[in-house]
Every structure is written in C-alpha cells, then in structure tokens.
Amino acid sequence: MLLLGIDLGTSSIKVSVVDSLSQQCTASTQYPETEIPIISKETGWAEQSPDEWWKNVQEAILKLNALDKYDPKEIGAIGIAYQMHGLVCVDKDKNVLRNSIIWCDSRAVKLGDRAFKKIGYDKSLSRLLNSPGNFTASKLAWVKENEKDIYEKIDKIMLPGDFIAMQLTGDVTTSIAALSEGIFWDFKKNKLSKDVFDYFDFDKKIIPDIQPVFASHGLLRKKVASNLGLREGIPVSYKAGDQPNNALSLNVLEPGEVAATAGTSGVIYGVSDKLDYDKQSRINSFAHVNYTEENPRIGILLCINAAGITNRWLKNNFAQDEGYVKLNDLASKIEAGSDGVFVIPFANGAERMLGNRIIGAHVLNLDWNKHTTAHVYRAGQEAIAFAFRYGFDIMKKNGIKPSVIRAGKTNMFLSSVFKKAFANVTAVPLELYNCDGSVGAALGAGIGAGVYKTPAEAFTKLEIAERVEPLQESIYNDGYQKWKAHLQSIARMQEDLEA
C-alpha cells in the first residue's frame, strides 16, 4: 500500500508518497514555488487564507502525481500535518468566514492574559498545562469581541489540519491533541475545559466531533478523488500539528526523547509522561500524538517564532539572487563569533519564551570598516542557535535533559554553520535524519489505517544520516553569554520606555 502525507506549512504545502512496506519515500514535492505570503494588516497580526491552502494542497497533489513515480490509485490512506494554533471558522454550509488567524499572530495576547488571571494561574496551568496566551481559544475570543457579525455565523471552528481533512472528506472532526494545542482541553477532567468555555462564553457546539489522532477522520469524497486522480473512499486516518508530527517522524514517542525543527519557526519538542508545565508558561505542554488518559504522553514544546524566517529575511533583503546555499557558503567563511556582530532575531510576533513580549530584531556592533553582509549572515544563524539555547535552558529547568536531539536534515539544519552552532551551544549531540513532516504524516496515516500495529513499528527502518557532536568550543558559549546580555539589555530598555 502507498500512503500520502500532506504537510500544511506556513511557507508552502509539501506532499509525499511513502511505500508502507519499505517505509521509504517514493516521491515528494511542494507547492507553490514561491513562499505563501503572510497577511499582516496590523502590527503583530498574521493571517492566511484557508481556501488558498486548499487550492495549494490540490495543486501539490496533482504536481506529485505528474512526477509519474507511482500509481495514484494505489494510495490507501492520507495523513495530514499542519501549522499549529491557527483558527479556522466556517458556517453551517462549511464556508470559510474569514482568513485564518495563524500561529504567530499576537493580537489576542491581552485577552489570553486576562483569561489566565481570571481563571487563576494555578488552575490554568494544572488543568490546561498552559496559559491561554495567544493560542486558538484566545484568537476566537478576539473574533467574538471584534467581529461580532462573523462570530454569530460560526457553526464550527477548526485547526488548519481539520479544515483540510474537511475539504477532502466532507466530515468535520478534531482530536484531543488539537484541542489541547488550542487551549480548550482540561487534562485533569479529560474533557473540554468548562473554565475556558465559561470565561469566554463559547458554545461547546462549535467544537467538531472528537476522534483519536490515529483514526478515520472521514473518507475521500467522490468529486475530490476524481479531481485528484485518487480512489474514492480512502480514509484520512491521521491528523497532527506540525511539531508533534515532526516528533513522530523522528520516532520521538517516549519520555526523555527530544526532537527539533528549524523552519519558519524553531522548536525543541520533548516527551514526558507527566502532566508537566512551566510556571511562567514560557514553554508549552500539549497532548502528544500517542496520548491517552491511561498512558499520558505530553509534548513539552519550546517555540521560537523567529527562526528560519530570520534567515529568509536576510536572504530576501541582502541576497535576493544568491539563494540559501550561497548565503550559507558566505556565512561559513566568517569565523565563529561573527567578529563581534550580534543579531537579536525576535521580529516575528510575541515570543512565548520571553513572556509573550515583542522584542523585535536588532543588529549590534556593526563596524562599517570591517564588517560585510557575510558577517550579518553568520551572526543571524548563530543568533537562531542562541535563541534555541535560551529556550533549552528553560526546558532543562523543567526536567527535559536529553542525551541526544533528533532533527530532520532540512531547512536550517542544511547549514553547516547553524548545525555546528546548535550542537555546540546546546552541548547535546545532534542526530539528523532524511525525513520531513510530509513523510511523517504519510507514516502516521499508515498507523491510523492499521498498516502498522504500533507507532514505533512505522519507523523500524529509520536511519541516521548525520551526527554532529558538540566540541565544547568556548567561543560559542562565550558568544551566547554576550548575546544573552544584549537581549536582556534591550528588554530592560523597552520596559523603561513602556513605564
């Protein structure tokens, strides 16, 4: 059997077909060729069109079929990974009511903070494992408060992957994992949070039917199957947020195991068997893909909004014609430490690990007589690694102390500068694998369809592509301490200005 995986990213849609027997990718592609824009009508806002997502998903699948590397009729199940925390609102006819407010949107922070205070800090953290913050529930509260006409038309709300599954099957479902990432789920009572729904005055009828992550979320509609060259009736048998899915694709399923990604955002994701939470909600805890009430598996997630997007901004504004390969090559010619240049990269909305503050981006210590754009390129990549270290130190205080970190050999981990800085500044060996979110989603579909008896069985042929050992080079730790001091100085200066 062949398995189709769809990865709904912020920048593009990636799709892969995997042979269930060999567990190897048969074909893979992405669409569109240029990065999907983020609509930002106000400072701190970030939206995308769900209808555009659906159009791009269809184009990606047709593009994949056109590679002629497999028979589309042999695809037996579909899995979906998706950008987390987004809000999709549809009416009773399943029409989209507004653009999706996506993960890096900051408009609902104050609403979430007020809910955190009213519900109670201890109660929120012990039951929701998080502050409501600027997650999906708070975004829905913003719509309720600011777009009353739209809110009154809402029949169902969804996470982005739920929406794509609805378009494929006509059925509207969600999961405990999805609801936990939206901050709708009470882990102590193992049901929708009465506290959240009462405080925001939401009607629970807007929540779709709840299914396990690995289960049928509907069968492919005849018309859609015909348009995409697939068989009618095959199941969408897996849906998960991109970070839990990335962990799944790296066989990170059990307590103590840790995965990382460095795409548009940067993430370290560890697994725990305890209902753990950070008292300051700087890192977040959600139900992992294999979570059950009887056998809890909690994903402890550090998210850095401004990771690969920093690298992208530098490329687009200083090296438009060069591309990432050339940018990485230029950065590698500069010595570690970037000759004293530092970048503070937090220009993609509120950063949870910084207390939901918007710090912005800053380039420090430039000398017109000796520094070049290559110094800024390297400083930018080192800054992303330093941001990972800052959050990783918080995770260690919360009990996440891995012996190795696993990541896909893609995005920022293709850069020799970044992966060396990452391993050295975290002081943890880095294992890289030739896998990605769409392959993980395909294998997840196999688990949900019963092709594999357990999640672990789907990854018996996963092999390490590269291992990067930390060399304990003092220049990285010294550089991090100076970078951290600059960050704290900027934060203090902003606090003084806001006082």
N, C-alpha and C positions, 0 to 999 in steps of 0.2 A: 504493500500500500504506500502511496505517496501522501505527504502531509503538507499543507500550505500554511505558512506563517506570515502574518501581517504585522508590521511594526509601525504604528502611527506615531511618528516623531514630530518634534516642533519644526524641524527644518525640511523634512521630506518623509515620504512613505517608502519603507523598504519591505520587499516581499521575497520570500524564499520558498522553494520546494525541497523537501527532505525525503530521502528514501527511509522508510521506517525500519527496514532490516539492517542496513549499514549504518544508520544514524548520520549519514553524510549529506551535505547539501548538494543537490543535483543542479540547481540553477538559482540565481539571485539577481535582483536589480532594484533600482529605486526610481522614484518619480516624485516631483518633476526634476528636471536637470538643474534648475536654479532653486535656491533655498526659499521655502514658503515664507512669505513676509509675516511679521507680527504687527497687528494693527494697534497703534498706541495713540488714541485721541487726546489723552491727558497724561501728564507726568505720572508714572507708576502704573499705568494701565497696560494690559496686554490681552489682545483678543485674536481669535482666528475663526474662520467660517466653517462650521461643521459640514455644510453642503459642499464646500470646496474640498474638505477632507475626503468625503465620499467620492467625489469626482476623481480625485487623485488616486484613491485606492483602486478604483476600477481601471484607470489608465495604467497603474503599476502592474496589475494582474495581467492585463492584455499585453503589456510590454514583455512581461515574463514569459507568457505563452508563446510570444513571437520569437523567442530565442530558439524554439524547436528542440529543446533538450529533454522533453518528457511529453507524455500524453496527458493533457489536462483531465481527461475522463478517468484517469487512474487516481486522481486526488480523492481521498476518502474522508478527510476531516480538515477543519480550518481552526487555527488558533490566532488570537489577537493579543498583541501587547500595545500599550498606549501611554501617552504622556499623562502623568498623574494629576489629580486635584482639579481638573477642569470641570466647568459646569456647562451642561447642555440642557436646554429647556425645549420641550415640544408640547404642542397642543393635542387635543383628543384625536386629531387626524394624523398625528405623528409628523407634523410640520415643525421645522425649527422656528422658534420665536425670536431669537436674537443670536448674535455671534457668541461663541463660547468664550467665557472669561477663563483664561488658561492659567497654568500653574504659577507663572512668575508675575501675575498681576497682584498689585499691592493695595488696591482701593479699599479692601474690606478689613484691613488690619485693625482699625479702631473699633469696628463692630465686633470683631473677634475678641479684642481685648476687654471690651465691656461685658461680653458674654462670660469670659474667663473669670472676671471679678464677681459677676452676679451669681453664676453657678457655684463659684467657690474654687479657689486654686487647688486645694487638696482633692476635692470631689472630682473636678475635671481631670486632673492628672491620674488619679487612681482608677477612674472608670473609663475615660476616653483615651487615656495614656498620652494626652496632648492638651495643649491649649487650643481652643477653636481657631486662633490665629487668623490667617488669611486663606484657610482651606475652603473646600467646596460649600460647606454649610454657611460660612460667613459670606461667601460670594452670593449665595442665594438670598441671604438676608439683605445684601446691598440691592439686589434687584427688587425685592419686596418693598424696600424703603424708597427707592429712587425711580423705579419703573413700574408703578402700580398696575397700569393697564396690561403690561406684559405678564406680570406675576399672576394676575387673575385668570389669564388664559392658559396657565401651565397645567397640563394633565400629568406629565411625568418629567422628572429630572434624571439625568444620567451622567456618568463619567464618559469621557471620549470613546473608550472601547465599547461601552454599552451601546452607544449610538451607531457605531459601525456594524456591530452584531445585529442591531435592529434593522439596518438597511439591508443586510444580507438575508435575514430570516423573516422579518416582519414581527418578531417577538421582542418584547422589552423585558430584559432581566438584568439583575446585578448580582453582587456577591458580598459576603461579609468583608472580604479583603477590600473591595471597592468602597463599601460604606465606611470602613474604618479609616481609609485614607481621606474620605470626605469629612470626617469627624461627626458621623451620625451614629456610631455604634458604641454601646455600653458593654464593655468586656466583663464586668462583674455580673451583670444580669443576663448577658449573652442575648441581647435584643436591641432594637432601635432605642436610642437614648431619649428617655422621657424628658430629661433635663434640657437637652438641646431643642427638642421639638416644642416643649412648653415655653422656653425662654424666647425663641424666635417666632413662636406662634405659627409653626408649619403644620400642615395637614399630612399625616403619615400616608395618605392615599397617593401622594406624589412619588413615593418610592416604588420602583418596579418590583416584580417577583424576585425573591432572593434564592439563588442557586449556588451550589458549590463551585469553586473556581474550575475544577476538573469535572465537568458535567455538560450535558447538552443544553445550550443556550438558544436552541432553535435549529430548524432545518432550512437549508438553502432554498429560497423561493424559485419557482419555475422561470419567471421572467429574468431574474438576476442570473441564474445559472445559464440560461440561453445566451444572454449578453456577454457573459464571461467565458463561455466555452466549457463550463463545468457541468457535473452531473447534478440534477435536481435532487434535493433531499439529503445531501451530505450534512453532517452536523457541524455547527460551530461549537466545539467541545472544550474550549479553554479561553479565558479572558483574564488578563492580569495587567496591573500597572507596569510601566517600563522597568522600574528598579527591582521589584520582586521578580519580574520575568528575567531580567539580566542575571539575578542571583540563581534562578532556576537553570538558566542556560549554562552556568558555570558549575552546576551541581552543588550549589551552596544552599543546603536544606536543613542542616542540623546545627545545634547550639555550638558556638565557637567558630563557625565558618564565616568568612567575610569575602564580599565581592566589591568591586569598584567600577565606576564608569567615569569617563571624562568626555562627554559630548557637549551639547549646548550648556547643560549644567554639569556639575561634578558631584559624584555621590560615592560615599562609602556606606555599605549596607551589611550589617552583621545580624546573625540569627541568635535568638535567645529562647529558652523555654520558660521564661518568667515574664509576668506582666510588668515589665520594666518601663520606666520613664525618667526623663531628665527633669529635675525640679524646676528648671528655668525654661523648659520646653525649647531648648536650643537645637536639640536633635529630636527626632520623632519616632514613635513606635506604632506600627501597623500590623494587622494580621498578615502573615506570610502566605504564600500560595498553598502550603500544606497545613495551615492552621485548622485545628478543630478544638472544640471546648475541652474534650477529653485529653488531647495531646497538643497543647498550645505551642505554636511556633511563631514567635514575634520577630518581625523585621525591624531592627534598630537602624534608622536612616539619618545620615548626615547629608544635607543637600547644600551645595554651593551654587547659587543661581548663576553667578558669573564665572564660568569655567571656559569651555571651548568658545563661547560667544566672545570672550576677550580676545582669543586668538583670531577669531573671524573678523572682529572689528579692526584689529591691527592689519590683517591682510587686506581687507577691503579699502582701508583708508591710506595705507602706505605701500601696498604691494599688489595692486589690483591685477596686474598682468603676470605676477610671479607664481601664484599658487602656493599651497601649503608645503609642498615638497621643497621648493626653493626657499620659502621662509624658514623651514626647519634647518636647511643647509646653512643659511646665513647665521642663524642663531647658534649653530654648533661650532662656528668659527670664533665665537667670543668665549672667553674663559668663564668658568663658573663664578658667579658673583656679579656678572654683567658690568664689571668695572665701576661698581658703586651706584648704578641706576636701579631704582626700585619702582615697581608698579603696584598700586593698590587697585585690585580689579573689580570692585563691587559696584558695577554700574548697570545691573540688570534687575532692579527692584529691591525690595526689602529682603535682607538676609536673616533667616531664622537663627543661625548660629551666632549672630551679632544682636540678638534680641529684637528681631524684626526692624532693625534700623536700616535706613538707606544711606550708606556711606559715600557712594559714588566712586568714580575712578580717578586716580591721581598718578602722575608720573613725577618722580622725585629725583633730584640730584643731577639733572642733565647739565653737561658741560659742552657748550657749543664748539669748543676747540678740539675735543677728543671723542665725543660720543656720536654714533651713527644710528640709523634706523635698526641695524642689526643688534645693537645693544638693547634697544627697546623690545625687539622681538624676543630676545633671550630673557630679559627681565620680566616680560609678560608671562612666558611659560614657567619661569621659576616662581612667579607670584601665584600662579594657579596651584603649583605644588605646595607653596607655603600656606595657601588657604586650606588645602587638604590637611596639612599638619595641624593647623589651628583647630579645625573641627575634630580631627582624630584624637587630639589631646582631651577634648571634652568626652568623646566616646570611651576612651580608656578609663576616665574617672567614673563612667557609668558601667564598667565591667567588661567592655569589649577589648580583649587583648589577644589578637590573632597571632599565630605563628607564621602565617603567610596570607597575602592578599591576592585574590584572583581577579583577572580582568580580561575582557576581550581585546585582541590585538587590533584595535581600530581607533579612530578619532585621535585624541591627544596621545594615546599610547602608541601611535605610529612614530612619534617624535623621539629620537634618541635623547635629546635634551630633557624633555619632560619626564620620560620614564626613569631616567637616571636620577633626576632631581626628586621625583616622587619616592623612589625606593630609599634614597639616602636621607631625606628629610623625615620620613616616617620611621626609618630604621627597621623596616619589615621587608623580607623578601617578596618580590612581585612575580607572580606567575601569569603569563599571557597565553591565551587560547585563541585559536582561529574559529571563533563563533560570534554571533551577534544576536540582537533581540529578535529578529525575524526567524532565525533558525531555532532559538529557544521557544518562540511561540508555536512553531510547527511541531516540535517535540512535545510541547505542552498539549497540543491537540491530540497527539498520539496517546498521551496519558489519559486524557479525558474520554477518548473513544475506546479505551480498553485495550489498545495495541500493546501497551506496557502495563504490567501489573502494579508497579510502584513508580513514583517519580525517579528514584535512583536508577531503576532499570533502563530508563531512557538515555542515560549518559555513561553507559559502560565502555563506550569507545572514545570518550573524550580524552584528548592527549594534549600535553603541554607543548606549546610552540616555542616559548622563550622564557627563561627565568633570569630576573635581574636581582643580583644580590646587593644589599646596601654595603658600601665600602667605609661607612662611618667617616667620610671626609668632613673635617671640621668646618670647611668653608660653607657647606650647606647649612649646618646648624647655626653657625655664626651669622650667616645671611638671614636665616629665619628669625633669629632674635632681633636683629636690626629692623627687619621688615615688620615684625610684631610691634616694636616700639613706635615705628612710624604710624601704623594702624591705630594704636591706642592714642597717639598724639592727635591724630586727625579726629578721632571720635570725641576726645575731650574738647577740642576746639569747636566742634559742632554743638556740643552740649552747652558750651559757654555762649555761643551765638543764639541758641534757642532759648536760653534762660531769660 
